[in-house]
């Protein structure tokens, strides 16, 4: 995996770890849930604090989903370091594909456009770079030399 792909994967890991912290530990902060609920299009007329309280368990769950994705990327890097490239790449691609999928769903179902783009775009580029590198690794020796 080249350094650009590693940096993008690291961004995806850090992004999801940060979202875990925000959703699990800071969700009830009005500055956090206020922004999120306005972008996600919560029920009109309901107080944001009430919505946040009702949705607290859901956002804790979402936070842990984000943590588990970040862990998949971290463990993937660990396997790469130990020379188990296929397993490492699989975990990293799983994390990135999940991030792209979730980002696309967020993009088309809410007004959280910046969050969706931050979630999906780096992961999509990382996927493209990893796939390109894998395809380059599988070219015949004559094609590489020529």
DSSP file (Angstrom, degrees, kcal/mol; ACC not computed):
  #  RESIDUE AA STRUCTURE BP1 BP2  ACC     N-H-->O    O-->H-N    N-H-->O    O-->H-N    TCO  KAPPA ALPHA  PHI   PSI    X-CA   Y-CA   Z-CA
    1    1 A X              0   0    0      0, 0.0   129,-0.1     0, 0.0   128,-0.0   0.000 360.0 360.0 360.0 130.0    0.0    0.0    0.0
    2    2 A X     >  -     0   0    0    127,-0.1     4,-2.3     1,-0.1     5,-0.2  -0.238 360.0-103.0 -77.8 170.6    1.5    3.4   -1.0
    3    3 A X  H  > S+     0   0    0      1,-0.2     4,-2.4     2,-0.2     5,-0.2   0.831 119.0  55.6 -66.7 -33.0    1.8    6.3    1.4
    4    4 A X  H  > S+     0   0    0      2,-0.2     4,-2.2     1,-0.2    -1,-0.2   0.932 110.2  46.0 -64.6 -44.1   -1.2    8.2   -0.1
    5    5 A X  H  > S+     0   0    0      1,-0.2     4,-2.7     2,-0.2     5,-0.2   0.914 112.0  51.7 -64.1 -42.2   -3.4    5.2    0.5
    6    6 A X  H  X S+     0   0    0     -4,-2.3     4,-2.6     1,-0.2    -2,-0.2   0.910 109.8  49.3 -61.0 -42.2   -2.1    4.8    4.0
    7    7 A X  H  X S+     0   0    0     -4,-2.4     4,-2.2     2,-0.2    -1,-0.2   0.909 112.3  47.5 -65.2 -41.3   -2.7    8.4    4.8
    8    8 A X  H  X S+     0   0    0     -4,-2.2     4,-2.3     2,-0.2    -2,-0.2   0.910 112.6  48.7 -66.2 -41.6   -6.3    8.2    3.5
    9    9 A X  H  X S+     0   0    0     -4,-2.7     4,-2.5     2,-0.2    -2,-0.2   0.913 110.3  51.9 -64.1 -41.5   -6.9    5.0    5.5
   10   10 A X  H  X S+     0   0    0     -4,-2.6     4,-2.8    -5,-0.2    -2,-0.2   0.901 108.4  51.5 -61.0 -40.6   -5.5    6.6    8.6
   11   11 A X  H  X S+     0   0    0     -4,-2.2     4,-3.1     2,-0.2    -2,-0.2   0.930 109.2  50.2 -60.2 -45.1   -7.9    9.6    8.0
   12   12 A X  H  X S+     0   0    0     -4,-2.3     4,-2.2     2,-0.2    -2,-0.2   0.913 112.1  48.0 -60.8 -42.9  -10.8    7.2    7.8
   13   13 A X  H  X S+     0   0    0     -4,-2.5     4,-2.3     2,-0.2    -2,-0.2   0.955 114.9  44.3 -61.1 -50.9   -9.7    5.5   11.0
   14   14 A X  H  X S+     0   0    0     -4,-2.8     4,-2.6     1,-0.2    -2,-0.2   0.880 111.3  54.2 -64.6 -38.6   -9.3    8.8   12.9
   15   15 A X  H  X S+     0   0    0     -4,-3.1     4,-2.3    -5,-0.2    -1,-0.2   0.944 112.2  43.2 -59.1 -49.0  -12.6   10.2   11.5
   16   16 A X  H  X S+     0   0    0     -4,-2.2     4,-2.0     1,-0.2    -2,-0.2   0.858 113.1  51.7 -69.9 -34.1  -14.6    7.2   12.7
   17   17 A X  H  X S+     0   0    0     -4,-2.3     4,-2.0    -5,-0.2    -1,-0.2   0.905 110.9  49.0 -65.7 -40.1  -12.8    7.2   16.1
   18   18 A X  H  X S+     0   0    0     -4,-2.6     4,-2.5     2,-0.2    -2,-0.2   0.903 109.4  51.2 -66.2 -41.1  -13.6   10.9   16.5
   19   19 A X  H  X S+     0   0    0     -4,-2.3     4,-3.0     1,-0.2     5,-0.3   0.888 107.0  55.4 -63.6 -37.9  -17.2   10.3   15.6
   20   20 A X  H  X S+     0   0    0     -4,-2.0     4,-2.5     2,-0.2     5,-0.4   0.954 109.3  46.4 -56.0 -50.3  -17.3    7.5   18.3
   21   21 A X  H  X>S+     0   0    0     -4,-2.0     4,-2.3     1,-0.2     5,-0.8   0.924 115.0  46.4 -60.2 -45.8  -16.0   10.0   20.9
   22   22 A X  H  X5S+     0   0    0     -4,-2.5     4,-1.3     1,-0.2    -1,-0.2   0.937 116.9  42.4 -63.8 -47.6  -18.5   12.6   19.9
   23   23 A X  H  <5S+     0   0    0     -4,-3.0     4,-0.2    -5,-0.2    -1,-0.2   0.833 123.3  36.1 -72.7 -31.8  -21.6   10.3   19.7
   24   24 A X  H  <5S+     0   0    0     -4,-2.5    -2,-0.2    -5,-0.3    -3,-0.2   0.899 131.3  22.6 -88.1 -43.3  -20.8    8.4   22.9
   25   25 A X  H  <5S+     0   0    0     -4,-2.3    -3,-0.2    -5,-0.4    -2,-0.1   0.724 132.2  30.4-100.9 -23.4  -19.4   10.9   25.2
   26   26 A X  S ><<S+     0   0    0     -4,-1.3     3,-1.8    -5,-0.8     7,-0.3   0.313  79.5 110.3-121.1   8.5  -20.6   14.3   24.0
   27   27 A X  T 3  S+     0   0    0      1,-0.3     6,-0.6    -4,-0.2    -1,-0.1   0.862  78.0  53.9 -55.7 -40.8  -24.0   13.6   22.4
   28   28 A X  T 3  S+     0   0    0      4,-0.1     2,-0.4    -3,-0.1    -1,-0.3   0.529  80.8 108.0 -77.8  -3.6  -26.0   15.4   25.1
   29   29 A X  S X> S-     0   0    0     -3,-1.8     4,-2.3     1,-0.2     3,-1.5  -0.619  73.2-136.6 -70.1 124.8  -24.0   18.6   24.6
   30   30 A X  H 3> S+     0   0    0     -2,-0.4     4,-1.7     1,-0.3     5,-0.3   0.825 103.3  58.4 -56.5 -32.1  -26.4   21.0   22.9
   31   31 A X  H 3> S+     0   0    0      3,-0.2     4,-0.6     2,-0.2    -1,-0.3   0.797 113.5  39.2 -66.8 -26.5  -23.6   22.1   20.5
   32   32 A X  H <> S+     0   0    0     -3,-1.5     4,-2.2    -6,-0.3    -2,-0.2   0.940 122.2  36.0 -86.7 -60.1  -23.2   18.5   19.4
   33   33 A X  H  X S+     0   0    0     -4,-2.3     4,-2.9    -6,-0.6     5,-0.3   0.818 113.3  60.6 -69.4 -26.9  -26.8   17.2   19.1
   34   34 A X  H  X S+     0   0    0     -4,-1.7     4,-1.9    -5,-0.4    -1,-0.2   0.950 109.7  40.6 -62.3 -48.3  -28.1   20.6   17.9
   35   35 A X  H  X S+     0   0    0     -4,-0.6     4,-2.1    -5,-0.3     5,-0.2   0.947 118.1  47.8 -63.3 -48.6  -26.0   20.5   14.8
   36   36 A X  H  X S+     0   0    0     -4,-2.2     4,-2.5     1,-0.2    -2,-0.2   0.930 112.4  47.1 -61.3 -47.5  -26.5   16.8   14.2
   37   37 A X  H  X>S+     0   0    0     -4,-2.9     5,-1.8     1,-0.2     4,-0.9   0.867 110.8  51.6 -67.5 -35.2  -30.3   16.9   14.6
   38   38 A X  H  <5S+     0   0    0     -4,-1.9     3,-0.3    -5,-0.3    -1,-0.2   0.914 114.7  43.5 -65.1 -40.5  -30.7   20.0   12.4
   39   39 A X  H  <5S+     0   0    0     -4,-2.1    72,-2.6     1,-0.2    73,-0.3   0.834 112.8  51.9 -72.5 -32.7  -28.7   18.3    9.6
   40   40 A X  H  <5S-     0   0    0     -4,-2.5    -1,-0.2    -5,-0.2    -2,-0.2   0.599 111.7-119.9 -82.3 -10.1  -30.4   14.9   10.0
   41   41 A X  T  <5 -     0   0    0     -4,-0.9    -3,-0.2    -3,-0.3     3,-0.1   0.966  37.8-168.3  74.9  54.2  -33.8   16.5    9.8
   42   42 A X      < -     0   0    0     -5,-1.8     6,-0.0     1,-0.2     2,-0.0  -0.085  41.6 -59.4 -66.1 173.3  -35.4   15.6   13.1
   43   43 A X    >   -     0   0    0      1,-0.1     3,-1.1     4,-0.1     2,-0.2  -0.307  59.4-117.3 -58.6 132.0  -39.2   16.0   13.8
   44   44 A X  T 3  S+     0   0    0      1,-0.2    -1,-0.1    -3,-0.1     3,-0.1  -0.478  94.7  22.7 -71.0 138.0  -40.3   19.6   13.4
   45   45 A X  T 3  S+     0   0    0      1,-0.3     2,-0.4    -2,-0.2    -1,-0.2   0.262  91.5 116.3  91.9 -12.5  -41.6   21.2   16.5
   46   46 A X  S <  S-     0   0    0     -3,-1.1    -1,-0.3     1,-0.1    -4,-0.0  -0.751  74.5-107.4 -90.6 137.8  -39.9   18.9   19.0
   47   47 A X     >  -     0   0    0     -2,-0.4     4,-2.5     1,-0.1     3,-0.2  -0.357  22.5-131.0 -59.7 136.1  -37.4   20.5   21.3
   48   48 A X  H  > S+     0   0    0      1,-0.2     4,-2.8     2,-0.2     5,-0.2   0.860 107.3  55.0 -61.0 -36.5  -33.8   19.5   20.3
   49   49 A X  H  > S+     0   0    0      2,-0.2     4,-2.0     1,-0.2    -1,-0.2   0.893 109.6  47.2 -64.3 -38.7  -33.0   18.5   23.9
   50   50 A X  H  > S+     0   0    0     -3,-0.2     4,-2.5     2,-0.2    -2,-0.2   0.930 112.5  49.1 -67.0 -45.9  -36.0   16.1   24.0
   51   51 A X  H  X S+     0   0    0     -4,-2.5     4,-2.5     1,-0.2    -2,-0.2   0.924 110.7  51.0 -58.1 -44.6  -35.0   14.7   20.6
   52   52 A X  H  X S+     0   0    0     -4,-2.8     4,-0.6     1,-0.2    -1,-0.2   0.898 110.5  48.6 -60.8 -42.0  -31.4   14.2   21.8
   53   53 A X  H >< S+     0   0    0     -4,-2.0     3,-0.6     1,-0.2     4,-0.4   0.912 112.8  47.6 -65.4 -42.3  -32.6   12.4   25.0
   54   54 A X  H 3< S+     0   0    0     -4,-2.5     3,-0.3     1,-0.2     4,-0.3   0.885 118.5  41.0 -64.9 -38.3  -34.9   10.1   23.0
   55   55 A X  H 3X S+     0   0    0     -4,-2.5     4,-2.5    -5,-0.2     5,-0.3   0.416  84.6 102.9 -91.4   1.3  -32.1    9.3   20.5
   56   56 A X  H <X S+     0   0    0     -4,-0.6     4,-2.3    -3,-0.6     5,-0.2   0.914  82.3  46.6 -53.6 -50.7  -29.3    9.0   23.0
   57   57 A X  H  > S+     0   0    0     -4,-0.4     4,-2.2    -3,-0.3    -1,-0.2   0.879 111.7  53.0 -61.9 -37.6  -29.2    5.2   22.9
   58   58 A X  H  > S+     0   0    0     -4,-0.3     4,-2.4     1,-0.2    -1,-0.2   0.920 110.6  46.3 -63.0 -43.4  -29.3    5.2   19.1
   59   59 A X  H  X S+     0   0    0     -4,-2.5     4,-2.3     2,-0.2    -2,-0.2   0.821 109.1  54.2 -73.4 -29.7  -26.4    7.5   18.9
   60   60 A X  H  X S+     0   0    0     -4,-2.3     4,-2.0    -5,-0.3    -1,-0.2   0.927 110.3  48.6 -63.7 -43.2  -24.4    5.6   21.4
   61   61 A X  H  X S+     0   0    0     -4,-2.2     4,-2.0     1,-0.2    -2,-0.2   0.926 111.3  48.9 -60.6 -45.6  -25.0    2.5   19.2
   62   62 A X  H  X S+     0   0    0     -4,-2.4     4,-2.2     1,-0.2    -1,-0.2   0.877 107.7  56.3 -61.8 -37.4  -23.9    4.5   16.1
   63   63 A X  H  X S+     0   0    0     -4,-2.3     4,-2.1     1,-0.2    -1,-0.2   0.915 107.3  47.4 -60.7 -43.1  -20.8    5.6   18.0
   64   64 A X  H  X S+     0   0    0     -4,-2.0     4,-2.8     2,-0.2    -1,-0.2   0.861 107.0  57.1 -69.3 -34.1  -19.8    2.0   18.7
   65   65 A X  H  X S+     0   0    0     -4,-2.0     4,-1.9     2,-0.2    -1,-0.2   0.937 108.9  47.3 -56.2 -45.9  -20.4    1.1   15.0
   66   66 A X  H  X S+     0   0    0     -4,-2.2     4,-2.2     1,-0.2    -2,-0.2   0.889 110.7  51.5 -64.6 -39.3  -17.9    3.8   14.1
   67   67 A X  H  X S+     0   0    0     -4,-2.1     4,-2.6     1,-0.2    -2,-0.2   0.928 108.1  51.4 -62.1 -44.7  -15.5    2.6   16.7
   68   68 A X  H  X S+     0   0    0     -4,-2.8     4,-1.9     1,-0.2    -1,-0.2   0.858 108.9  51.3 -64.6 -34.4  -15.7   -1.0   15.3
   69   69 A X  H  X S+     0   0    0     -4,-1.9     4,-1.7     2,-0.2    -1,-0.2   0.934 110.3  48.9 -65.0 -44.5  -15.0    0.3   11.8
   70   70 A X  H  X S+     0   0    0     -4,-2.2     4,-2.3     1,-0.2    -2,-0.2   0.904 109.2  53.0 -60.6 -41.0  -11.9    2.2   13.1
   71   71 A X  H  X S+     0   0    0     -4,-2.6     4,-3.1     1,-0.2     5,-0.3   0.884 103.6  57.1 -63.0 -38.4  -10.8   -1.0   14.9
   72   72 A X  H  X S+     0   0    0     -4,-1.9     4,-2.1     1,-0.2    -1,-0.2   0.912 109.4  45.8 -58.4 -42.0  -11.1   -3.0   11.6
   73   73 A X  H  X S+     0   0    0     -4,-1.7     4,-2.2     2,-0.2    -2,-0.2   0.904 113.0  49.2 -67.2 -41.5   -8.7   -0.5   10.0
   74   74 A X  H  X S+     0   0    0     -4,-2.3     4,-2.0     2,-0.2    -2,-0.2   0.931 113.3  46.0 -63.4 -46.3   -6.3   -0.6   12.9
   75   75 A X  H  X S+     0   0    0     -4,-3.1     4,-2.5     1,-0.2    -1,-0.2   0.883 109.4  56.7 -64.8 -37.5   -6.2   -4.4   13.0
   76   76 A X  H  X S+     0   0    0     -4,-2.1     4,-2.2    -5,-0.3    -2,-0.2   0.924 106.5  48.6 -58.5 -45.0   -5.8   -4.4    9.2
   77   77 A X  H  X S+     0   0    0     -4,-2.2     4,-2.4     1,-0.2    -1,-0.2   0.890 108.8  55.2 -60.9 -38.8   -2.7   -2.2    9.5
   78   78 A X  H  X S+     0   0    0     -4,-2.0     4,-1.5     1,-0.2    -2,-0.2   0.920 108.0  47.5 -60.5 -44.7   -1.5   -4.7   12.2
   79   79 A X  H  <>S+     0   0    0     -4,-2.5     5,-2.4     1,-0.2     4,-0.2   0.897 109.9  53.3 -64.1 -39.7   -1.8   -7.6    9.8
   80   80 A X  H ><5S+     0   0    0     -4,-2.2     3,-1.6     1,-0.2    -2,-0.2   0.930 107.3  51.8 -59.3 -44.4    0.0   -5.7    7.1
   81   81 A X  H 3<5S+     0   0    0     -4,-2.4    -1,-0.2     1,-0.3    -2,-0.2   0.830 108.0  51.9 -61.8 -32.6    2.9   -5.0    9.4
   82   82 A X  T 3<5S-     0   0    0     -4,-1.5    -1,-0.3    -5,-0.2    -2,-0.2   0.389 121.9-107.0 -86.3   4.7    3.1   -8.7   10.2
   83   83 A X  T < 5S+     0   0    0     -3,-1.6     2,-1.4    -4,-0.2     3,-0.2   0.524  83.5 126.8  85.6   5.1    3.2   -9.6    6.5
   84   84 A X     >< +     0   0    0     -5,-2.4     4,-2.4     1,-0.2     5,-0.2  -0.583  29.4 165.1 -94.2  72.8   -0.3  -11.0    6.3
   85   85 A X  H  >  +     0   0    0     -2,-1.4     4,-3.1     1,-0.2     5,-0.3   0.858  64.7  54.3 -63.1 -42.9   -1.1   -8.7    3.4
   86   86 A X  H  > S+     0   0    0     -3,-0.2     4,-2.0     1,-0.2    -1,-0.2   0.923 113.2  42.3 -61.9 -45.2   -4.3  -10.4    2.2
   87   87 A X  H  > S+     0   0    0      2,-0.2     4,-2.4     1,-0.2     5,-0.2   0.930 116.1  49.4 -66.4 -45.1   -6.0  -10.3    5.7
   88   88 A X  H  X S+     0   0    0     -4,-2.4     4,-2.3     1,-0.2    -2,-0.2   0.931 112.6  46.3 -60.3 -47.5   -4.8   -6.7    6.3
   89   89 A X  H  X S+     0   0    0     -4,-3.1     4,-3.0     1,-0.2     5,-0.2   0.890 110.3  54.4 -62.8 -39.7   -6.0   -5.5    3.0
   90   90 A X  H  X S+     0   0    0     -4,-2.0     4,-2.5    -5,-0.3    -2,-0.2   0.932 110.2  45.7 -61.1 -46.5   -9.3   -7.2    3.4
   91   91 A X  H  X S+     0   0    0     -4,-2.4     4,-2.4     2,-0.2    -1,-0.2   0.908 114.3  48.4 -64.0 -41.6  -10.0   -5.5    6.7
   92   92 A X  H  X S+     0   0    0     -4,-2.3     4,-2.5    -5,-0.2    -2,-0.2   0.918 113.0  47.3 -65.6 -43.3   -8.9   -2.1    5.4
   93   93 A X  H  X S+     0   0    0     -4,-3.0     4,-3.1     2,-0.2     5,-0.3   0.885 110.1  53.7 -66.2 -37.2  -11.1   -2.5    2.3
   94   94 A X  H  X S+     0   0    0     -4,-2.5     4,-2.4    -5,-0.2    -2,-0.2   0.946 110.7  46.5 -58.6 -48.3  -14.0   -3.7    4.5
   95   95 A X  H  X S+     0   0    0     -4,-2.4     4,-2.2     1,-0.2    -2,-0.2   0.938 115.6  45.4 -60.0 -47.0  -13.7   -0.5    6.6
   96   96 A X  H  X S+     0   0    0     -4,-2.5     4,-2.5     2,-0.2    -2,-0.2   0.902 112.3  49.9 -66.9 -41.6  -13.4    1.7    3.6
   97   97 A X  H  X S+     0   0    0     -4,-3.1     4,-2.6     1,-0.2    -1,-0.2   0.903 111.3  50.0 -63.4 -40.1  -16.3    0.1    1.8
   98   98 A X  H  X S+     0   0    0     -4,-2.4     4,-2.7    -5,-0.3     5,-0.2   0.905 110.7  49.9 -62.8 -41.3  -18.5    0.4    4.9
   99   99 A X  H  X S+     0   0    0     -4,-2.2     4,-2.4     2,-0.2    -2,-0.2   0.906 111.5  47.9 -65.2 -41.8  -17.5    4.1    5.2
  100  100 A X  H  X S+     0   0    0     -4,-2.5     4,-2.5     2,-0.2    -2,-0.2   0.943 113.4  48.0 -63.7 -46.8  -18.4    4.8    1.5
  101  101 A X  H  X S+     0   0    0     -4,-2.6     4,-2.3     1,-0.2    -2,-0.2   0.932 114.4  45.1 -59.4 -47.4  -21.7    3.0    1.9
  102  102 A X  H  X S+     0   0    0     -4,-2.7     4,-2.5     1,-0.2    -1,-0.2   0.881 112.4  52.5 -65.6 -37.2  -22.7    4.8    5.0
  103  103 A X  H  X S+     0   0    0     -4,-2.4     4,-2.4    -5,-0.2    -1,-0.2   0.894 109.0  49.0 -64.9 -40.1  -21.5    8.1    3.5
  104  104 A X  H  X S+     0   0    0     -4,-2.5     4,-2.3     2,-0.2     5,-0.2   0.922 111.8  48.7 -65.5 -44.1  -23.7    7.6    0.4
  105  105 A X  H  X S+     0   0    0     -4,-2.3     4,-1.5     1,-0.2    -2,-0.2   0.927 112.9  48.2 -61.3 -44.1  -26.7    6.8    2.6
  106  106 A X  H  X S+     0   0    0     -4,-2.5     4,-1.3     1,-0.2     6,-0.4   0.903 111.0  52.0 -61.4 -41.4  -26.1    9.9    4.7
  107  107 A X  H  < S+     0   0    0     -4,-2.4    -2,-0.2     1,-0.2    -1,-0.2   0.903 116.1  37.4 -63.2 -43.5  -25.7   12.0    1.6
  108  108 A X  H  < S+     0   0    0     -4,-2.3    -1,-0.2     1,-0.2    -2,-0.2   0.646 121.3  43.7 -87.1 -13.6  -29.0   10.9    0.0
  109  109 A X  H  < S+     0   0    0     -4,-1.5     2,-0.2    -5,-0.2    -2,-0.2   0.526 116.7  23.4-110.7  -5.7  -31.1   10.7    3.2
  110  110 A X  S  < S-     0   0    0     -4,-1.3   -70,-0.2    -5,-0.2   -71,-0.1  -0.792  74.2-109.3-142.5-176.2  -30.1   13.9    5.1
  111  111 A X  S    S+     0   0    0    -72,-2.6     2,-1.7    -2,-0.2     3,-0.3   0.124  81.5 112.0-103.7  17.8  -28.7   17.4    4.8
  112  112 A X     >  +     0   0    0     -6,-0.4     4,-2.3   -73,-0.3     5,-0.2  -0.386  35.2 150.5 -86.0  58.1  -25.4   16.3    6.5
  113  113 A X  H  >  +     0   0    0     -2,-1.7     4,-2.6     1,-0.2    -1,-0.2   0.890  65.4  49.1 -63.2 -44.3  -23.6   16.8    3.2
  114  114 A X  H  > S+     0   0    0     -3,-0.3     4,-2.7     1,-0.2     5,-0.2   0.936 112.9  47.5 -64.0 -45.6  -20.2   17.7    4.7
  115  115 A X  H  > S+     0   0    0      1,-0.2     4,-1.9     2,-0.2    -1,-0.2   0.901 112.3  50.7 -60.3 -41.3  -20.2   14.8    7.1
  116  116 A X  H  X S+     0   0    0     -4,-2.3     4,-2.7     2,-0.2     5,-0.3   0.920 112.6  45.4 -63.2 -44.4  -21.2   12.4    4.2
  117  117 A X  H  X S+     0   0    0     -4,-2.6     4,-2.1     1,-0.2     5,-0.5   0.888 112.3  51.0 -68.0 -38.5  -18.4   13.7    2.0
  118  118 A X  H  < S+     0   0    0     -4,-2.7     4,-0.3    -5,-0.2    -1,-0.2   0.827 115.4  44.0 -66.4 -30.8  -15.9   13.5    4.8
  119  119 A X  H  < S+     0   0    0     -4,-1.9     4,-0.5    -5,-0.2    -2,-0.2   0.914 124.4  30.0 -78.3 -44.1  -16.9    9.9    5.5
  120  120 A X  H  X S+     0   0    0     -4,-2.7     4,-2.6    -5,-0.2     5,-0.2   0.880 108.8  60.7 -89.0 -40.7  -17.1    8.6    1.9
  121  121 A X  H  X S+     0   0    0     -4,-2.1     4,-2.4    -5,-0.3     5,-0.2   0.933 106.0  42.6 -64.3 -52.9  -14.6   10.5   -0.2
  122  122 A X  H  > S+     0   0    0     -5,-0.5     4,-2.4    -4,-0.3    -1,-0.2   0.903 116.9  50.4 -59.9 -37.8  -11.3    9.6    1.5
  123  123 A X  H  > S+     0   0    0     -4,-0.5     4,-2.4     2,-0.2    -1,-0.2   0.903 109.8  49.8 -65.7 -41.0  -12.5    6.0    1.8
  124  124 A X  H  X S+     0   0    0     -4,-2.6     4,-2.2     2,-0.2    -2,-0.2   0.908 112.1  47.3 -64.7 -42.0  -13.4    5.8   -1.8
  125  125 A X  H  X S+     0   0    0     -4,-2.4     4,-2.4     2,-0.2    -2,-0.2   0.909 110.9  52.2 -66.2 -40.7  -10.1    7.2   -2.9
  126  126 A X  H  X S+     0   0    0     -4,-2.4     4,-2.7    -5,-0.2     5,-0.2   0.914 108.3  51.4 -60.6 -42.6   -8.3    4.8   -0.6
  127  127 A X  H  X S+     0   0    0     -4,-2.4     4,-2.9     1,-0.2     5,-0.3   0.944 109.8  49.5 -58.3 -48.2  -10.2    1.9   -2.1
  128  128 A X  H  X S+     0   0    0     -4,-2.2     4,-2.3     1,-0.2    -1,-0.2   0.906 112.5  47.4 -59.5 -42.3   -9.2    3.0   -5.6
  129  129 A X  H  X S+     0   0    0     -4,-2.4     4,-2.2     2,-0.2    -1,-0.2   0.900 113.5  47.1 -67.1 -40.9   -5.5    3.3   -4.6
  130  130 A X  H  X S+     0   0    0     -4,-2.7     4,-2.5     2,-0.2    -2,-0.2   0.931 113.9  47.2 -66.9 -45.4   -5.5   -0.1   -2.9
  131  131 A X  H  X S+     0   0    0     -4,-2.9     4,-2.7    -5,-0.2     5,-0.2   0.909 111.8  51.2 -62.8 -42.0   -7.2   -1.8   -5.8
  132  132 A X  H  X S+     0   0    0     -4,-2.3     4,-2.1    -5,-0.3    -1,-0.2   0.910 110.9  48.5 -60.9 -42.1   -4.9   -0.1   -8.3
  133  133 A X  H  X S+     0   0    0     -4,-2.2     4,-1.9     2,-0.2    -2,-0.2   0.898 111.1  50.2 -65.6 -40.3   -1.9   -1.3   -6.3
  134  134 A X  H  X S+     0   0    0     -4,-2.5     4,-1.2     2,-0.2    -2,-0.2   0.928 111.1  48.5 -64.7 -44.3   -3.3   -4.9   -6.1
  135  135 A X  H  < S+     0   0    0     -4,-2.7     4,-0.3     1,-0.2     3,-0.3   0.885 110.8  51.6 -63.1 -37.7   -3.8   -5.0   -9.9
  136  136 A X  H >< S+     0   0    0     -4,-2.1     3,-0.9     1,-0.2    -1,-0.2   0.852 106.5  54.3 -66.2 -34.3   -0.3   -3.6  -10.4
  137  137 A X  H 3< S+     0   0    0     -4,-1.9    -1,-0.2     1,-0.2    -2,-0.2   0.767 106.6  52.9 -68.0 -26.1    1.1   -6.4   -8.2
  138  138 A X  T 3< S+     0   0    0     -4,-1.2    -1,-0.2    -3,-0.3    -2,-0.2   0.411  79.8 114.7 -95.0   1.9   -0.6   -9.0  -10.3
  139  139 A X  S <  S-     0   0    0     -3,-0.9     5,-0.1    -4,-0.3    -3,-0.0  -0.450  78.5 -98.0 -69.8 146.6    0.7   -8.0  -13.6
  140  140 A X    >>  -     0   0    0      1,-0.1     4,-1.9    -2,-0.1     3,-0.5  -0.273  31.6-113.1 -61.7 152.0    3.1  -10.5  -15.3
  141  141 A X  H 3> S+     0   0    0      1,-0.2     4,-2.3     2,-0.2     5,-0.2   0.846 116.9  55.9 -56.7 -36.9    6.8   -9.9  -14.8
  142  142 A X  H 3> S+     0   0    0      1,-0.2     4,-1.8     2,-0.2    -1,-0.2   0.886 107.1  49.2 -64.5 -38.3    7.2   -9.1  -18.6
  143  143 A X  H <4 S+     0   0    0     -3,-0.5    -1,-0.2     2,-0.2    -2,-0.2   0.866 111.9  48.7 -69.7 -35.9    4.5   -6.4  -18.4
  144  144 A X  H  < S+     0   0    0     -4,-1.9    -2,-0.2     1,-0.2    -1,-0.2   0.902 113.7  45.9 -69.3 -41.0    6.2   -4.8  -15.4
  145  145 A X  H  <        0   0    0     -4,-2.3    -2,-0.2     1,-0.2    -1,-0.2   0.826 360.0 360.0 -71.7 -30.7    9.6   -4.8  -17.0
  146  146 A X     <        0   0    0     -4,-1.8    -1,-0.2    -5,-0.2    -2,-0.2   0.444 360.0 360.0 -84.6 360.0    8.3   -3.5  -20.3
